Amino acid sequence: MKFSSVATTLLMTVSWSTQAFSPSRFAGTRPFSQSSILASTTDKPAETSTESSLSASFQAARDASVAKIQAVLSQSKYAALEAPLVHFMDEYFHSLCQAAVSGARNPDGSEITASQAANEMLRTIQFGMKYGLGEKKYTFENVRHKALRGTNHGGKDERYDDESFVKMLGDDVTTDFYAAGCDFFRPSMDLANSLILGVDNLAKALKQLENGENVIFLANHQSEADPQVVSSLFEKAGKEYGDLAAHITYVAGHKVTTDPLAIPFSMGRNLLCIHSKKHIDSDPETKPAKSKQNMAAMNEMLQGLKDGGMAIWVAPSGGRDRRIVSSGKIPIATFDQKTVDMFRLMGNKSKKPTHFYPMAMVSYDLCPPPDFVEAGVGEKRNVRFTPVGIKVMDEVPNVGGAEKRHLFTHSAEFECIKGYEELLVGLGMQKYLP
C-alpha cells in the first residue's frame, strides 16, 4: 500500500538525503518556541486584507512562523529545505484562513484562528524533527503498530510502563498522537458541507465488531490525509463512530514507518505495515527480508482476525487515485484482484465471521497528490480547505470459491465507484466524474 497517512506532515514537503537524516546534524538545532511566534498574532476573526489573500492576523502568524523557521534552518545548515517548507506553510495558513473566513468552527464551537494555525504547524515540525530525525527517532519495532494515545488516555498500554520508552517520549508522554494528527488536518476540512453517507451500513459494521466479528473496509484512496478524513467524518456521524475510527487498523506501505517525516502521524495510528510488490522487487538484495516481513505482517493480521473484533481499512488499488491531466477527471484506481483475494483468505482462515464493506472516499482536493507516481519521498505537498466525503456501501457477501473470486472483486469495486460518483454529485464536484 502506498498510503502515507497517514502521514502527511508538514515536513513531508522535503526531499531528504541520507546525510540530512543524521541525528548529529540536529545536535545544535534549537526547538521552536510557540510563544515567540504567537506573540505577534491575534485571535480576532479573520478579515480579508486588501494587500494579501491572508487576513492580517493570519499574515502576521505566517510571517512570524516563517521567520523563526528560517532562522533555525540557517543555523542548522538546512537552507535547501526552506523553499518546500515555506510552500507547505503557505498552503496550510491559506487553508485555515479560508476556513476562518467561511465561518467554519472547531468541534468545540470555537473559531479557527491564526494562533491555531501557527500552533499546529509548530507542533508538527517539532514532532517531525524529534521522532523522524533526531536522537529520539521513533522505531516501529513490530509490523503491527498500536497507536500511541498518551498516558492520559483511557485504556492500558504496557509500553508506557517501560522506563526507556517513557524517557524517549520525554515531555510528550501524555501526547495523544492520534488526536494530534486529527487536530492538524480537521480545520482544513469543510465539515459543514461534507458528506458521510451509508451510516446505516456503518451501524451494521459497528454491531458486528461489538459481537466479536471482523470488518474490512475496501476503500479507494485519494489523499495522504485519508485516515484523518475517516476520523473526522465518522465523528460527524456520531461519537460511537468516532470511537470506531480510532479503532481501525490501516494497511500501510513501508514509507509511513521509514520516512522520517511521516513517522509522527504514523505513531498515532493502528498500522499493519506491508511492502508493496513494486517495493519488494525494486531491490533484489533486500527482497528476502521484505518478503519475510510481509509474512510476519500476514501472521499478525491473521492473529488479530482470529481474536475477533478487528476493523481494517485497506485500499486494494495499492495507491492513490490520480487525475487524468488531459481532462481533469479523477477515476478510482482499479482494485487489485490478488490483494482482495488475500484479505478474503485471511478472513476465512480466522474462523471468525469477516465482513467486507466497500468505502467510497472523496478527499482529492484536501491534499492533491502528484499527477504521476513518484519514486521515493519528497513530493510537493499542497493543502486546501474543501468538503470531503465518505459513503459506506452495502456489505459484499464473502461467498464463492476461487472460480468466482473475480466476481467478488468486481462487485466491491463497482459498489465503490457507484458511491464515489454519488458523493461527487452531492458535493458539487461533477467536474471530476470519469
QUIBEL-V36667 format. One line per field, one symbol per residue. ss: DSSP state (~ for helix, > for strand, _ for the rest). psi: psi as a letter, one per 40 degrees, with the letter a starting at -180 (. if undefined). burial: 1 if it has 24 or more other C-alpha atoms within 12 Angstrom, else 0. A space follows every 50 residues. Layout:
ss = ???
psi = ???
burial = ???
//
This chain:
ss = _________~~~~_____~~~_~~~~_______~~~~~_________>__ ____>~~~~~~~~~~~~~~~~~~~~___~~~~~~~~~~~~~~~~~~~~~~ ~~__>_____>__~~~~~~~~~~~~~~~~~~~___________>>_____ _______~~~~_~~~~~~~~~~~~__~~~~~~~~~~__>_~~~_>>>_~~ ~~~~~~~~~~___>>>>>>______~~~~~~~~~~~~_~~~~~~~~~_>> >>__~~~~____~~~~~__>>>>___~~~~~__~~~~~~~~~~~~~~~~~ ~~~~~~~___>>>>______________________~~~~~~~~~~~~~_ ___>>>>>>>>>_______________________>__>>>>>>>>____ _~~~~~~~~~~~~~~~~~~~~~~~~~___~~~__
psi = iehgdgfgideeehhiidddehddeedehiihhddddedeiifiihhhie eieiiddddddddddddddddddddeffdeeddddddddddddddddddd deeiiideeiihidddddddddddddddddeddadfhhhhdiehhhihei eeiiihhedeehdddddddbeedehgdddddddddddehgddeihhifdd ddddddddddeeiihhhhiihdieeddddddddddddidddddddedihh hiiddeedhdeedddddeihihhhhiddddedhddedddddddddddddd dddddddifhhhhihedeaihiihddeeigihihhhdddddddddddddd eihhihhihhhhededghiieihhiaieihhiiihiiiihhhiihhhgii adeeddddddddddddddddddddddeffddeh.
burial = 11111111111111110001100001001011010011011110111000 00011111111111110111011000010011011111111111111111 11111100001111111111111111111111110111110011111111 10000000010000000010011011111111111111111101111110 11111101100111111111111111111111111110001101111111 11111111111111111111111111001000000000011011001101 11011001111111111111111000000111111110111011111101 01111111111111111111000000111111111111111111110100 0000100110111111111111110010100110
//
